[in-house]
Amino acid sequence: MPRYPRSCFGALVFFTGALLLSVYFTFAAVQGDYGLFRRVEIMAEVRILRADLDTLNAQIAEMENLTRRLSDEYLDLDLLDEQARRVLGLIRSDEIVIRWRL
């Protein structure tokens, strides 16, 4: 049986290919669409959106409170008076209006 000399070229191609694949997958794991940097960006966006949601929920609760206070079942006369003054510009006969002109 003849003995063939081992070629270093095949091993070099194999290890170079393996190295390139490793570099590619490492880069994709860090920088890719589903990588670590994108995950950090998404988590920051989640925090911002949750803060916005909390603000909107507080505004909704305030509006529900005002709506309940102006409903037929529970009428807050002070709130009704305040709304009429603000929206319609109404005043009582015993009040004095002071207007500032610049």
N, C-alpha and C positions, 0 to 999 in steps of 0.2 A: 504494500500500500504506500502510495506516495504521500508524503507529508507536505501540506501547503503552508507557506508562511502566513502568519496572521497579519492582517492588514490593520493598521492604526486608523486608516481613513474611515472605515465603517463605524468604529467606536466614536471617532470624533464627530461624525455626522449625527449619530444617535444622541450623544450628550449635548451637542449644540441644539438639536431639535427639542430635546427635553428641557433645556434651559430656556429656550425661546417660549415654549408653551407655559412654563412656570412664570416667566415674566409677564406674559399676556394675561394669564388668569389672575395673577396678583394685581396687576393694573386694573383689570375689570372689577375685582373685588373692592378696590379702594375708590376708583374714579368712575365706575360705570353707572348706568341708570339705576341699578339696585345696590350700589356700593355704599361704603361707610360715609362718605361725604354727603351723598344724597340723603341718607338716613338722618344725619344731623340737621340738614336743611328742612326736612319734613318735620322733625320734632320741634324745631323752632317755629315753623309755621303752625303747628298744632297748638303750641302755647299761645300764639297771637290770636288764633281763631277762638280758642277757649275763653280768652279774656274778652273778646268781642261778644261771644255768646253770653257771658255773664252780664255784660253791660246791657245787652238787648233784653235779657230776662228781667233785669231790674226795671228797665223802662216799661216792659209789658206789665209787670206787677203794679207799677205806679198807675198806668192807664186803667188796669182792671179796678184798682181801688177808686180812682176818680169816677169811672163808669158806674160802679156799685153805689157810690155816694150820690150820684145824680139819677139813680133809677127810681121807678115808681114805688118799689117796696121800701126803700130807704132813701129819703130825700134830705140832704144836708143843705139847709137854707143858707148858711154862710157861704158855702161853695157855689151855690146857685147865684147868690148875690154877686160874688166875685166874678163869676163867668159873665153874667149879664153886664157888669160894669166894663169888663175888659173887651168883650166882643161887640156889644152894642153901644158902648160909650155912655151908659146911663149914669145919672147922679140923682141923689135924693134932693128934695126941696130945701132941706136945712143945711146943705153942704155948700162950701165956697170953693170955686175952681180957680186956681192960680196958673196962669200960662206964662211961660218964659219966652221972650223973644230975643234972639241974638242979633 
